[in-house]
Amino acid sequence: MPVSKKAKIQREHRKGDKEGTRAPVKANGLPVKAPKPTSICANCRKELVNTNLAQLEAHAESHDQKAWPKEKCWPEIFKG
């Protein structure tokens, strides 16, 4: 009896699960993306992606610049 495409895929998935090499997927079949690293603003506690420096600087400029410069909002990223 011929093996269906669905059975082949299921066999590959079981093999990958056993070996630990299968990438995690959602129920609809899309791959699960790894979470991006984030940082929390020290002033307003807003959580932003810390790899986007332009976004962090723009957010820091929304605060009072004399009291809360970007070095104070994100001390681990912008070393003053």
mmJSON file of the N, C-alpha and C atoms, coordinates in Angstrom:
{"data_MODEL":{"atom_site":{
"group_PDB":["ATOM","ATOM","ATOM","ATOM","ATOM","ATOM","ATOM","ATOM","ATOM","ATOM","ATOM","ATOM","ATOM","ATOM","ATOM","ATOM","ATOM","ATOM","ATOM","ATOM","ATOM","ATOM","ATOM","ATOM","ATOM","ATOM","ATOM","ATOM","ATOM","ATOM","ATOM","ATOM","ATOM","ATOM","ATOM","ATOM","ATOM","ATOM","ATOM","ATOM","ATOM","ATOM","ATOM","ATOM","ATOM","ATOM","ATOM","ATOM","ATOM","ATOM","ATOM","ATOM","ATOM","ATOM","ATOM","ATOM","ATOM","ATOM","ATOM","ATOM","ATOM","ATOM","ATOM","ATOM","ATOM","ATOM","ATOM","ATOM","ATOM","ATOM","ATOM","ATOM","ATOM","ATOM","ATOM","ATOM","ATOM","ATOM","ATOM","ATOM","ATOM","ATOM","ATOM","ATOM","ATOM","ATOM","ATOM","ATOM","ATOM","ATOM","ATOM","ATOM","ATOM","ATOM","ATOM","ATOM","ATOM","ATOM","ATOM","ATOM","ATOM","ATOM","ATOM","ATOM","ATOM","ATOM","ATOM","ATOM","ATOM","ATOM","ATOM","ATOM","ATOM","ATOM","ATOM","ATOM","ATOM","ATOM","ATOM","ATOM","ATOM","ATOM","ATOM","ATOM","ATOM","ATOM","ATOM","ATOM","ATOM","ATOM","ATOM","ATOM","ATOM","ATOM","ATOM","ATOM","ATOM","ATOM","ATOM","ATOM","ATOM","ATOM","ATOM","ATOM","ATOM","ATOM","ATOM","ATOM","ATOM","ATOM","ATOM","ATOM","ATOM","ATOM","ATOM","ATOM","ATOM","ATOM","ATOM","ATOM","ATOM","ATOM","ATOM","ATOM","ATOM","ATOM","ATOM","ATOM","ATOM","ATOM","ATOM","ATOM","ATOM","ATOM","ATOM","ATOM","ATOM","ATOM","ATOM","ATOM","ATOM","ATOM","ATOM","ATOM","ATOM","ATOM","ATOM","ATOM","ATOM","ATOM","ATOM","ATOM","ATOM","ATOM","ATOM","ATOM","ATOM","ATOM","ATOM","ATOM","ATOM","ATOM","ATOM","ATOM","ATOM","ATOM","ATOM","ATOM","ATOM","ATOM","ATOM","ATOM","ATOM","ATOM","ATOM","ATOM","ATOM","ATOM","ATOM","ATOM","ATOM","ATOM","ATOM","ATOM","ATOM","ATOM","ATOM","ATOM","ATOM","ATOM","ATOM","ATOM","ATOM","ATOM","ATOM","ATOM","ATOM","ATOM","ATOM","ATOM"],
"id":[1,2,3,4,5,6,7,8,9,10,11,12,13,14,15,16,17,18,19,20,21,22,23,24,25,26,27,28,29,30,31,32,33,34,35,36,37,38,39,40,41,42,43,44,45,46,47,48,49,50,51,52,53,54,55,56,57,58,59,60,61,62,63,64,65,66,67,68,69,70,71,72,73,74,75,76,77,78,79,80,81,82,83,84,85,86,87,88,89,90,91,92,93,94,95,96,97,98,99,100,101,102,103,104,105,106,107,108,109,110,111,112,113,114,115,116,117,118,119,120,121,122,123,124,125,126,127,128,129,130,131,132,133,134,135,136,137,138,139,140,141,142,143,144,145,146,147,148,149,150,151,152,153,154,155,156,157,158,159,160,161,162,163,164,165,166,167,168,169,170,171,172,173,174,175,176,177,178,179,180,181,182,183,184,185,186,187,188,189,190,191,192,193,194,195,196,197,198,199,200,201,202,203,204,205,206,207,208,209,210,211,212,213,214,215,216,217,218,219,220,221,222,223,224,225,226,227,228,229,230,231,232,233,234,235,236,237,238,239,240],
"type_symbol":["N","C","C","N","C","C","N","C","C","N","C","C","N","C","C","N","C","C","N","C","C","N","C","C","N","C","C","N","C","C","N","C","C","N","C","C","N","C","C","N","C","C","N","C","C","N","C","C","N","C","C","N","C","C","N","C","C","N","C","C","N","C","C","N","C","C","N","C","C","N","C","C","N","C","C","N","C","C","N","C","C","N","C","C","N","C","C","N","C","C","N","C","C","N","C","C","N","C","C","N","C","C","N","C","C","N","C","C","N","C","C","N","C","C","N","C","C","N","C","C","N","C","C","N","C","C","N","C","C","N","C","C","N","C","C","N","C","C","N","C","C","N","C","C","N","C","C","N","C","C","N","C","C","N","C","C","N","C","C","N","C","C","N","C","C","N","C","C","N","C","C","N","C","C","N","C","C","N","C","C","N","C","C","N","C","C","N","C","C","N","C","C","N","C","C","N","C","C","N","C","C","N","C","C","N","C","C","N","C","C","N","C","C","N","C","C","N","C","C","N","C","C","N","C","C","N","C","C","N","C","C","N","C","C","N","C","C","N","C","C"],
"label_atom_id":["N","CA","C","N","CA","C","N","CA","C","N","CA","C","N","CA","C","N","CA","C","N","CA","C","N","CA","C","N","CA","C","N","CA","C","N","CA","C","N","CA","C","N","CA","C","N","CA","C","N","CA","C","N","CA","C","N","CA","C","N","CA","C","N","CA","C","N","CA","C","N","CA","C","N","CA","C","N","CA","C","N","CA","C","N","CA","C","N","CA","C","N","CA","C","N","CA","C","N","CA","C","N","CA","C","N","CA","C","N","CA","C","N","CA","C","N","CA","C","N","CA","C","N","CA","C","N","CA","C","N","CA","C","N","CA","C","N","CA","C","N","CA","C","N","CA","C","N","CA","C","N","CA","C","N","CA","C","N","CA","C","N","CA","C","N","CA","C","N","CA","C","N","CA","C","N","CA","C","N","CA","C","N","CA","C","N","CA","C","N","CA","C","N","CA","C","N","CA","C","N","CA","C","N","CA","C","N","CA","C","N","CA","C","N","CA","C","N","CA","C","N","CA","C","N","CA","C","N","CA","C","N","CA","C","N","CA","C","N","CA","C","N","CA","C","N","CA","C","N","CA","C","N","CA","C","N","CA","C","N","CA","C","N","CA","C","N","CA","C","N","CA","C","N","CA","C","N","CA","C"],
"label_alt_id":[null,null,null,null,null,null,null,null,null,null,null,null,null,null,null,null,null,null,null,null,null,null,null,null,null,null,null,null,null,null,null,null,null,null,null,null,null,null,null,null,null,null,null,null,null,null,null,null,null,null,null,null,null,null,null,null,null,null,null,null,null,null,null,null,null,null,null,null,null,null,null,null,null,null,null,null,null,null,null,null,null,null,null,null,null,null,null,null,null,null,null,null,null,null,null,null,null,null,null,null,null,null,null,null,null,null,null,null,null,null,null,null,null,null,null,null,null,null,null,null,null,null,null,null,null,null,null,null,null,null,null,null,null,null,null,null,null,null,null,null,null,null,null,null,null,null,null,null,null,null,null,null,null,null,null,null,null,null,null,null,null,null,null,null,null,null,null,null,null,null,null,null,null,null,null,null,null,null,null,null,null,null,null,null,null,null,null,null,null,null,null,null,null,null,null,null,null,null,null,null,null,null,null,null,null,null,null,null,null,null,null,null,null,null,null,null,null,null,null,null,null,null,null,null,null,null,null,null,null,null,null,null,null,null,null,null,null,null,null,null],
"label_comp_id":["MET","MET","MET","PRO","PRO","PRO","VAL","VAL","VAL","SER","SER","SER","LYS","LYS","LYS","LYS","LYS","LYS","ALA","ALA","ALA","LYS","LYS","LYS","ILE","ILE","ILE","GLN","GLN","GLN","ARG","ARG","ARG","GLU","GLU","GLU","HIS","HIS","HIS","ARG","ARG","ARG","LYS","LYS","LYS","GLY","GLY","GLY","ASP","ASP","ASP","LYS","LYS","LYS","GLU","GLU","GLU","GLY","GLY","GLY","THR","THR","THR","ARG","ARG","ARG","ALA","ALA","ALA","PRO","PRO","PRO","VAL","VAL","VAL","LYS","LYS","LYS","ALA","ALA","ALA","ASN","ASN","ASN","GLY","GLY","GLY","LEU","LEU","LEU","PRO","PRO","PRO","VAL","VAL","VAL","LYS","LYS","LYS","ALA","ALA","ALA","PRO","PRO","PRO","LYS","LYS","LYS","PRO","PRO","PRO","THR","THR","THR","SER","SER","SER","ILE","ILE","ILE","CYS","CYS","CYS","ALA","ALA","ALA","ASN","ASN","ASN","CYS","CYS","CYS","ARG","ARG","ARG","LYS","LYS","LYS","GLU","GLU","GLU","LEU","LEU","LEU","VAL","VAL","VAL","ASN","ASN","ASN","THR","THR","THR","ASN","ASN","ASN","LEU","LEU","LEU","ALA","ALA","ALA","GLN","GLN","GLN","LEU","LEU","LEU","GLU","GLU","GLU","ALA","ALA","ALA","HIS","HIS","HIS","ALA","ALA","ALA","GLU","GLU","GLU","SER","SER","SER","HIS","HIS","HIS","ASP","ASP","ASP","GLN","GLN","GLN","LYS","LYS","LYS","ALA","ALA","ALA","TRP","TRP","TRP","PRO","PRO","PRO","LYS","LYS","LYS","GLU","GLU","GLU","LYS","LYS","LYS","CYS","CYS","CYS","TRP","TRP","TRP","PRO","PRO","PRO","GLU","GLU","GLU","ILE","ILE","ILE","PHE","PHE","PHE","LYS","LYS","LYS","GLY","GLY","GLY"],
"label_asym_id":["A","A","A","A","A","A","A","A","A","A","A","A","A","A","A","A","A","A","A","A","A","A","A","A","A","A","A","A","A","A","A","A","A","A","A","A","A","A","A","A","A","A","A","A","A","A","A","A","A","A","A","A","A","A","A","A","A","A","A","A","A","A","A","A","A","A","A","A","A","A","A","A","A","A","A","A","A","A","A","A","A","A","A","A","A","A","A","A","A","A","A","A","A","A","A","A","A","A","A","A","A","A","A","A","A","A","A","A","A","A","A","A","A","A","A","A","A","A","A","A","A","A","A","A","A","A","A","A","A","A","A","A","A","A","A","A","A","A","A","A","A","A","A","A","A","A","A","A","A","A","A","A","A","A","A","A","A","A","A","A","A","A","A","A","A","A","A","A","A","A","A","A","A","A","A","A","A","A","A","A","A","A","A","A","A","A","A","A","A","A","A","A","A","A","A","A","A","A","A","A","A","A","A","A","A","A","A","A","A","A","A","A","A","A","A","A","A","A","A","A","A","A","A","A","A","A","A","A","A","A","A","A","A","A","A","A","A","A","A","A"],
"label_entity_id":["1","1","1","1","1","1","1","1","1","1","1","1","1","1","1","1","1","1","1","1","1","1","1","1","1","1","1","1","1","1","1","1","1","1","1","1","1","1","1","1","1","1","1","1","1","1","1","1","1","1","1","1","1","1","1","1","1","1","1","1","1","1","1","1","1","1","1","1","1","1","1","1","1","1","1","1","1","1","1","1","1","1","1","1","1","1","1","1","1","1","1","1","1","1","1","1","1","1","1","1","1","1","1","1","1","1","1","1","1","1","1","1","1","1","1","1","1","1","1","1","1","1","1","1","1","1","1","1","1","1","1","1","1","1","1","1","1","1","1","1","1","1","1","1","1","1","1","1","1","1","1","1","1","1","1","1","1","1","1","1","1","1","1","1","1","1","1","1","1","1","1","1","1","1","1","1","1","1","1","1","1","1","1","1","1","1","1","1","1","1","1","1","1","1","1","1","1","1","1","1","1","1","1","1","1","1","1","1","1","1","1","1","1","1","1","1","1","1","1","1","1","1","1","1","1","1","1","1","1","1","1","1","1","1","1","1","1","1","1","1"],
"label_seq_id":[1,1,1,2,2,2,3,3,3,4,4,4,5,5,5,6,6,6,7,7,7,8,8,8,9,9,9,10,10,10,11,11,11,12,12,12,13,13,13,14,14,14,15,15,15,16,16,16,17,17,17,18,18,18,19,19,19,20,20,20,21,21,21,22,22,22,23,23,23,24,24,24,25,25,25,26,26,26,27,27,27,28,28,28,29,29,29,30,30,30,31,31,31,32,32,32,33,33,33,34,34,34,35,35,35,36,36,36,37,37,37,38,38,38,39,39,39,40,40,40,41,41,41,42,42,42,43,43,43,44,44,44,45,45,45,46,46,46,47,47,47,48,48,48,49,49,49,50,50,50,51,51,51,52,52,52,53,53,53,54,54,54,55,55,55,56,56,56,57,57,57,58,58,58,59,59,59,60,60,60,61,61,61,62,62,62,63,63,63,64,64,64,65,65,65,66,66,66,67,67,67,68,68,68,69,69,69,70,70,70,71,71,71,72,72,72,73,73,73,74,74,74,75,75,75,76,76,76,77,77,77,78,78,78,79,79,79,80,80,80],
"pdbx_PDB_ins_code":[null,null,null,null,null,null,null,null,null,null,null,null,null,null,null,null,null,null,null,null,null,null,null,null,null,null,null,null,null,null,null,null,null,null,null,null,null,null,null,null,null,null,null,null,null,null,null,null,null,null,null,null,null,null,null,null,null,null,null,null,null,null,null,null,null,null,null,null,null,null,null,null,null,null,null,null,null,null,null,null,null,null,null,null,null,null,null,null,null,null,null,null,null,null,null,null,null,null,null,null,null,null,null,null,null,null,null,null,null,null,null,null,null,null,null,null,null,null,null,null,null,null,null,null,null,null,null,null,null,null,null,null,null,null,null,null,null,null,null,null,null,null,null,null,null,null,null,null,null,null,null,null,null,null,null,null,null,null,null,null,null,null,null,null,null,null,null,null,null,null,null,null,null,null,null,null,null,null,null,null,null,null,null,null,null,null,null,null,null,null,null,null,null,null,null,null,null,null,null,null,null,null,null,null,null,null,null,null,null,null,null,null,null,null,null,null,null,null,null,null,null,null,null,null,null,null,null,null,null,null,null,null,null,null,null,null,null,null,null,null],
"Cartn_x":[0.838,0.0,0.894,0.599,1.456,1.355,2.463,2.523,2.098,1.151,0.648,1.651,1.463,2.331,2.196,0.968,0.726,1.462,1.455,2.148,3.653,4.197,5.639,6.017,5.198,5.482,5.411,4.39,4.265,5.459,5.936,7.099,8.341,8.51,9.648,9.56,8.346,8.176,8.493,8.016,8.323,9.821,10.479,11.93,12.665,12.23,12.857,12.621,11.423,11.134,12.018,12.206,13.019,14.479,14.986,16.384,16.564,15.474,15.558,15.975,15.796,16.221,15.054,13.837,12.677,12.444,12.221,11.954,10.542,10.34,8.99,8.059,6.829,5.835,4.528,3.749,2.426,1.451,0.223,-0.785,-1.147,-1.013,-1.35,-0.186,0.95,2.082,3.149,2.92,3.929,5.022,6.262,7.337,7.218,7.674,7.665,8.951,8.818,9.997,10.536,11.845,12.466,12.113,11.898,11.567,12.757,12.461,13.515,13.934,15.212,15.661,15.053,14.559,13.917,14.567,14.345,14.79,13.632,13.632,12.557,13.092,12.34,12.721,12.683,13.724,13.803,12.803,12.31,11.39,9.937,9.479,8.055,7.777,8.795,8.692,8.14,8.293,7.851,8.9,8.448,9.349,9.518,10.766,11.077,12.178,12.235,13.284,14.605,15.606,16.843,17.837,17.524,18.425,18.136,16.991,16.605,16.981,18.224,18.727,17.997,17.57,16.85,15.52,14.846,13.584,13.811,14.894,15.194,15.503,16.287,16.616,15.367,14.5,13.267,12.371,12.322,11.51,12.103,13.423,14.069,13.851,13.755,13.511,12.093,11.182,9.813,9.748,10.789,10.853,11.54,11.474,12.172,13.678,14.341,15.748,16.69,16.323,17.211,17.14,15.941,15.781,16.052,15.632,15.763,16.395,17.708,18.359,18.369,18.782,18.765,19.685,20.763,21.678,21.012,20.033,19.342,18.175,17.537,16.439,16.966,18.068,18.63,20.098,20.381,21.776,22.65,22.063,22.871,23.209,22.468,22.705,23.531,23.114,23.841,24.691,25.927,26.84,27.229,26.988,27.205,28.544],
"Cartn_y":[-1.171,0.0,1.249,2.237,3.422,4.272,4.922,5.78,7.183,7.754,9.085,10.163,11.325,12.465,12.831,12.78,13.098,12.12,10.845,9.844,10.06,10.45,10.732,11.898,12.941,14.12,13.769,12.994,12.586,11.744,10.884,10.052,10.924,11.921,12.839,13.617,14.041,14.787,13.918,12.684,11.785,11.539,11.345,11.118,12.344,13.529,14.756,14.981,14.635,14.749,13.818,12.598,11.616,12.075,12.628,13.082,14.447,15.154,16.47,17.554,17.32,18.292,19.029,18.689,19.313,20.697,21.681,23.046,23.121,23.901,24.018,24.738,24.262,24.858,25.076,26.043,26.305,25.255,25.283,24.31,24.447,25.659,25.854,25.554,25.11,24.71,25.763,26.997,28.048,27.875,28.212,28.062,29.078,28.682,29.562,30.373,31.688,32.556,32.71,32.856,33.08,34.487,34.681,36.016,36.963,38.222,39.214,39.71,40.061,40.57,41.943,42.156,43.418,44.052,45.357,46.112,46.957,47.27,48.06,49.442,50.469,51.853,52.074,52.709,52.929,53.975,54.826,55.883,55.41,54.965,54.643,53.143,52.317,50.855,50.252,50.963,50.436,49.457,48.341,47.304,47.462,47.615,47.785,46.815,46.507,45.64,46.389,45.78,46.526,46.472,45.783,45.782,46.95,47.6,48.733,50.019,50.483,51.645,52.927,53.068,54.278,54.382,53.261,53.269,53.603,53.099,53.399,54.879,55.446,56.868,57.722,57.369,58.126,58.058,56.91,56.788,57.629,57.618,58.393,59.886,60.331,61.751,62.162,61.22,61.563,61.968,61.666,62.078,63.434,64.032,65.289,65.038,65.754,65.48,65.858,66.83,67.217,66.196,65.7,64.757,63.317,62.958,61.576,61.499,61.623,61.423,59.93,59.621,58.217,57.338,57.912,57.131,56.7,57.486,57.144,56.185,56.312,55.396,53.985,53.875,52.581,52.525,52.404,52.452,51.304,50.126,48.991,49.077,49.886,49.989,51.226,52.384,53.641,53.976,53.587,53.874,55.346,56.078,57.523,57.868],
"Cartn_z":[0.0,0.0,0.0,-0.84,-0.909,0.365,0.684,1.867,1.448,2.165,1.82,2.234,1.654,1.976,3.451,3.967,5.37,6.293,5.939,6.755,6.732,5.559,5.47,6.376,6.339,7.164,8.644,9.034,10.423,10.869,9.986,10.294,10.497,9.617,9.757,11.066,11.432,12.674,13.892,13.887,15.004,15.109,13.961,13.948,14.494,14.078,14.565,16.042,16.515,17.949,18.762,18.26,18.974,19.058,17.954,17.92,18.574,18.785,19.39,18.417,17.119,16.115,15.48,15.835,15.209,15.799,14.938,15.383,15.947,17.005,17.555,16.586,16.498,15.599,16.353,15.879,16.44,15.921,16.441,16.029,14.554,14.005,12.595,11.662,12.189,11.365,11.171,11.646,11.5,12.547,12.211,13.195,14.327,15.497,16.659,16.635,16.664,16.658,18.076,18.183,19.478,19.954,21.246,21.739,21.603,21.288,21.139,22.519,22.684,23.984,24.249,25.459,25.802,27.017,27.139,28.305,28.791,30.078,30.673,31.004,30.596,30.874,32.381,32.917,34.356,34.837,33.934,34.326,34.282,33.115,32.959,32.946,33.046,33.095,31.805,30.684,29.397,28.873,28.318,27.827,26.315,25.869,24.453,24.046,22.749,22.21,22.303,22.945,23.188,22.038,20.951,19.8,18.864,19.028,18.188,18.922,18.72,19.452,19.085,17.831,17.419,18.168,18.361,19.092,20.564,21.15,22.55,22.732,21.804,21.9,21.727,20.783,20.566,21.799,22.442,23.656,24.779,24.92,25.983,25.785,24.53,24.267,24.633,24.809,25.199,26.669,27.455,28.864,28.958,30.15,30.405,30.284,29.369,29.069,30.203,31.022,32.131,33.261,33.546,34.65,34.221,32.986,32.541,31.156,31.044,29.74,29.396,28.175,27.732,28.566,29.105,29.949,31.251,31.701,32.942,32.679,31.497,31.137,30.901,30.166,29.772,30.215,31.515,31.983,31.482,31.219,30.778,29.288,28.528,27.084,26.737,27.278,27.008,28.228,28.172,29.276,29.205,30.276,30.275,30.766],
"occupancy":[1.0,1.0,1.0,1.0,1.0,1.0,1.0,1.0,1.0,1.0,1.0,1.0,1.0,1.0,1.0,1.0,1.0,1.0,1.0,1.0,1.0,1.0,1.0,1.0,1.0,1.0,1.0,1.0,1.0,1.0,1.0,1.0,1.0,1.0,1.0,1.0,1.0,1.0,1.0,1.0,1.0,1.0,1.0,1.0,1.0,1.0,1.0,1.0,1.0,1.0,1.0,1.0,1.0,1.0,1.0,1.0,1.0,1.0,1.0,1.0,1.0,1.0,1.0,1.0,1.0,1.0,1.0,1.0,1.0,1.0,1.0,1.0,1.0,1.0,1.0,1.0,1.0,1.0,1.0,1.0,1.0,1.0,1.0,1.0,1.0,1.0,1.0,1.0,1.0,1.0,1.0,1.0,1.0,1.0,1.0,1.0,1.0,1.0,1.0,1.0,1.0,1.0,1.0,1.0,1.0,1.0,1.0,1.0,1.0,1.0,1.0,1.0,1.0,1.0,1.0,1.0,1.0,1.0,1.0,1.0,1.0,1.0,1.0,1.0,1.0,1.0,1.0,1.0,1.0,1.0,1.0,1.0,1.0,1.0,1.0,1.0,1.0,1.0,1.0,1.0,1.0,1.0,1.0,1.0,1.0,1.0,1.0,1.0,1.0,1.0,1.0,1.0,1.0,1.0,1.0,1.0,1.0,1.0,1.0,1.0,1.0,1.0,1.0,1.0,1.0,1.0,1.0,1.0,1.0,1.0,1.0,1.0,1.0,1.0,1.0,1.0,1.0,1.0,1.0,1.0,1.0,1.0,1.0,1.0,1.0,1.0,1.0,1.0,1.0,1.0,1.0,1.0,1.0,1.0,1.0,1.0,1.0,1.0,1.0,1.0,1.0,1.0,1.0,1.0,1.0,1.0,1.0,1.0,1.0,1.0,1.0,1.0,1.0,1.0,1.0,1.0,1.0,1.0,1.0,1.0,1.0,1.0,1.0,1.0,1.0,1.0,1.0,1.0,1.0,1.0,1.0,1.0,1.0,1.0,1.0,1.0,1.0,1.0,1.0,1.0],
"B_iso_or_equiv":[0.0,0.0,0.0,0.0,0.0,0.0,0.0,0.0,0.0,0.0,0.0,0.0,0.0,0.0,0.0,0.0,0.0,0.0,0.0,0.0,0.0,0.0,0.0,0.0,0.0,0.0,0.0,0.0,0.0,0.0,0.0,0.0,0.0,0.0,0.0,0.0,0.0,0.0,0.0,0.0,0.0,0.0,0.0,0.0,0.0,0.0,0.0,0.0,0.0,0.0,0.0,0.0,0.0,0.0,0.0,0.0,0.0,0.0,0.0,0.0,0.0,0.0,0.0,0.0,0.0,0.0,0.0,0.0,0.0,0.0,0.0,0.0,0.0,0.0,0.0,0.0,0.0,0.0,0.0,0.0,0.0,0.0,0.0,0.0,0.0,0.0,0.0,0.0,0.0,0.0,0.0,0.0,0.0,0.0,0.0,0.0,0.0,0.0,0.0,0.0,0.0,0.0,0.0,0.0,0.0,0.0,0.0,0.0,0.0,0.0,0.0,0.0,0.0,0.0,0.0,0.0,0.0,0.0,0.0,0.0,0.0,0.0,0.0,0.0,0.0,0.0,0.0,0.0,0.0,0.0,0.0,0.0,0.0,0.0,0.0,0.0,0.0,0.0,0.0,0.0,0.0,0.0,0.0,0.0,0.0,0.0,0.0,0.0,0.0,0.0,0.0,0.0,0.0,0.0,0.0,0.0,0.0,0.0,0.0,0.0,0.0,0.0,0.0,0.0,0.0,0.0,0.0,0.0,0.0,0.0,0.0,0.0,0.0,0.0,0.0,0.0,0.0,0.0,0.0,0.0,0.0,0.0,0.0,0.0,0.0,0.0,0.0,0.0,0.0,0.0,0.0,0.0,0.0,0.0,0.0,0.0,0.0,0.0,0.0,0.0,0.0,0.0,0.0,0.0,0.0,0.0,0.0,0.0,0.0,0.0,0.0,0.0,0.0,0.0,0.0,0.0,0.0,0.0,0.0,0.0,0.0,0.0,0.0,0.0,0.0,0.0,0.0,0.0,0.0,0.0,0.0,0.0,0.0,0.0,0.0,0.0,0.0,0.0,0.0,0.0],
"pdbx_formal_charge":[null,null,null,null,null,null,null,null,null,null,null,null,null,null,null,null,null,null,null,null,null,null,null,null,null,null,null,null,null,null,null,null,null,null,null,null,null,null,null,null,null,null,null,null,null,null,null,null,null,null,null,null,null,null,null,null,null,null,null,null,null,null,null,null,null,null,null,null,null,null,null,null,null,null,null,null,null,null,null,null,null,null,null,null,null,null,null,null,null,null,null,null,null,null,null,null,null,null,null,null,null,null,null,null,null,null,null,null,null,null,null,null,null,null,null,null,null,null,null,null,null,null,null,null,null,null,null,null,null,null,null,null,null,null,null,null,null,null,null,null,null,null,null,null,null,null,null,null,null,null,null,null,null,null,null,null,null,null,null,null,null,null,null,null,null,null,null,null,null,null,null,null,null,null,null,null,null,null,null,null,null,null,null,null,null,null,null,null,null,null,null,null,null,null,null,null,null,null,null,null,null,null,null,null,null,null,null,null,null,null,null,null,null,null,null,null,null,null,null,null,null,null,null,null,null,null,null,null,null,null,null,null,null,null,null,null,null,null,null,null],
"auth_seq_id":[1,1,1,2,2,2,3,3,3,4,4,4,5,5,5,6,6,6,7,7,7,8,8,8,9,9,9,10,10,10,11,11,11,12,12,12,13,13,13,14,14,14,15,15,15,16,16,16,17,17,17,18,18,18,19,19,19,20,20,20,21,21,21,22,22,22,23,23,23,24,24,24,25,25,25,26,26,26,27,27,27,28,28,28,29,29,29,30,30,30,31,31,31,32,32,32,33,33,33,34,34,34,35,35,35,36,36,36,37,37,37,38,38,38,39,39,39,40,40,40,41,41,41,42,42,42,43,43,43,44,44,44,45,45,45,46,46,46,47,47,47,48,48,48,49,49,49,50,50,50,51,51,51,52,52,52,53,53,53,54,54,54,55,55,55,56,56,56,57,57,57,58,58,58,59,59,59,60,60,60,61,61,61,62,62,62,63,63,63,64,64,64,65,65,65,66,66,66,67,67,67,68,68,68,69,69,69,70,70,70,71,71,71,72,72,72,73,73,73,74,74,74,75,75,75,76,76,76,77,77,77,78,78,78,79,79,79,80,80,80],
"auth_comp_id":["MET","MET","MET","PRO","PRO","PRO","VAL","VAL","VAL","SER","SER","SER","LYS","LYS","LYS","LYS","LYS","LYS","ALA","ALA","ALA","LYS","LYS","LYS","ILE","ILE","ILE","GLN","GLN","GLN","ARG","ARG","ARG","GLU","GLU","GLU","HIS","HIS","HIS","ARG","ARG","ARG","LYS","LYS","LYS","GLY","GLY","GLY","ASP","ASP","ASP","LYS","LYS","LYS","GLU","GLU","GLU","GLY","GLY","GLY","THR","THR","THR","ARG","ARG","ARG","ALA","ALA","ALA","PRO","PRO","PRO","VAL","VAL","VAL","LYS","LYS","LYS","ALA","ALA","ALA","ASN","ASN","ASN","GLY","GLY","GLY","LEU","LEU","LEU","PRO","PRO","PRO","VAL","VAL","VAL","LYS","LYS","LYS","ALA","ALA","ALA","PRO","PRO","PRO","LYS","LYS","LYS","PRO","PRO","PRO","THR","THR","THR","SER","SER","SER","ILE","ILE","ILE","CYS","CYS","CYS","ALA","ALA","ALA","ASN","ASN","ASN","CYS","CYS","CYS","ARG","ARG","ARG","LYS","LYS","LYS","GLU","GLU","GLU","LEU","LEU","LEU","VAL","VAL","VAL","ASN","ASN","ASN","THR","THR","THR","ASN","ASN","ASN","LEU","LEU","LEU","ALA","ALA","ALA","GLN","GLN","GLN","LEU","LEU","LEU","GLU","GLU","GLU","ALA","ALA","ALA","HIS","HIS","HIS","ALA","ALA","ALA","GLU","GLU","GLU","SER","SER","SER","HIS","HIS","HIS","ASP","ASP","ASP","GLN","GLN","GLN","LYS","LYS","LYS","ALA","ALA","ALA","TRP","TRP","TRP","PRO","PRO","PRO","LYS","LYS","LYS","GLU","GLU","GLU","LYS","LYS","LYS","CYS","CYS","CYS","TRP","TRP","TRP","PRO","PRO","PRO","GLU","GLU","GLU","ILE","ILE","ILE","PHE","PHE","PHE","LYS","LYS","LYS","GLY","GLY","GLY"],
"auth_asym_id":["A","A","A","A","A","A","A","A","A","A","A","A","A","A","A","A","A","A","A","A","A","A","A","A","A","A","A","A","A","A","A","A","A","A","A","A","A","A","A","A","A","A","A","A","A","A","A","A","A","A","A","A","A","A","A","A","A","A","A","A","A","A","A","A","A","A","A","A","A","A","A","A","A","A","A","A","A","A","A","A","A","A","A","A","A","A","A","A","A","A","A","A","A","A","A","A","A","A","A","A","A","A","A","A","A","A","A","A","A","A","A","A","A","A","A","A","A","A","A","A","A","A","A","A","A","A","A","A","A","A","A","A","A","A","A","A","A","A","A","A","A","A","A","A","A","A","A","A","A","A","A","A","A","A","A","A","A","A","A","A","A","A","A","A","A","A","A","A","A","A","A","A","A","A","A","A","A","A","A","A","A","A","A","A","A","A","A","A","A","A","A","A","A","A","A","A","A","A","A","A","A","A","A","A","A","A","A","A","A","A","A","A","A","A","A","A","A","A","A","A","A","A","A","A","A","A","A","A","A","A","A","A","A","A","A","A","A","A","A","A"],
"auth_atom_id":["N","CA","C","N","CA","C","N","CA","C","N","CA","C","N","CA","C","N","CA","C","N","CA","C","N","CA","C","N","CA","C","N","CA","C","N","CA","C","N","CA","C","N","CA","C","N","CA","C","N","CA","C","N","CA","C","N","CA","C","N","CA","C","N","CA","C","N","CA","C","N","CA","C","N","CA","C","N","CA","C","N","CA","C","N","CA","C","N","CA","C","N","CA","C","N","CA","C","N","CA","C","N","CA","C","N","CA","C","N","CA","C","N","CA","C","N","CA","C","N","CA","C","N","CA","C","N","CA","C","N","CA","C","N","CA","C","N","CA","C","N","CA","C","N","CA","C","N","CA","C","N","CA","C","N","CA","C","N","CA","C","N","CA","C","N","CA","C","N","CA","C","N","CA","C","N","CA","C","N","CA","C","N","CA","C","N","CA","C","N","CA","C","N","CA","C","N","CA","C","N","CA","C","N","CA","C","N","CA","C","N","CA","C","N","CA","C","N","CA","C","N","CA","C","N","CA","C","N","CA","C","N","CA","C","N","CA","C","N","CA","C","N","CA","C","N","CA","C","N","CA","C","N","CA","C","N","CA","C","N","CA","C","N","CA","C","N","CA","C","N","CA","C","N","CA","C","N","CA","C"],
"pdbx_PDB_model_num":[1,1,1,1,1,1,1,1,1,1,1,1,1,1,1,1,1,1,1,1,1,1,1,1,1,1,1,1,1,1,1,1,1,1,1,1,1,1,1,1,1,1,1,1,1,1,1,1,1,1,1,1,1,1,1,1,1,1,1,1,1,1,1,1,1,1,1,1,1,1,1,1,1,1,1,1,1,1,1,1,1,1,1,1,1,1,1,1,1,1,1,1,1,1,1,1,1,1,1,1,1,1,1,1,1,1,1,1,1,1,1,1,1,1,1,1,1,1,1,1,1,1,1,1,1,1,1,1,1,1,1,1,1,1,1,1,1,1,1,1,1,1,1,1,1,1,1,1,1,1,1,1,1,1,1,1,1,1,1,1,1,1,1,1,1,1,1,1,1,1,1,1,1,1,1,1,1,1,1,1,1,1,1,1,1,1,1,1,1,1,1,1,1,1,1,1,1,1,1,1,1,1,1,1,1,1,1,1,1,1,1,1,1,1,1,1,1,1,1,1,1,1,1,1,1,1,1,1,1,1,1,1,1,1,1,1,1,1,1,1]
}}}
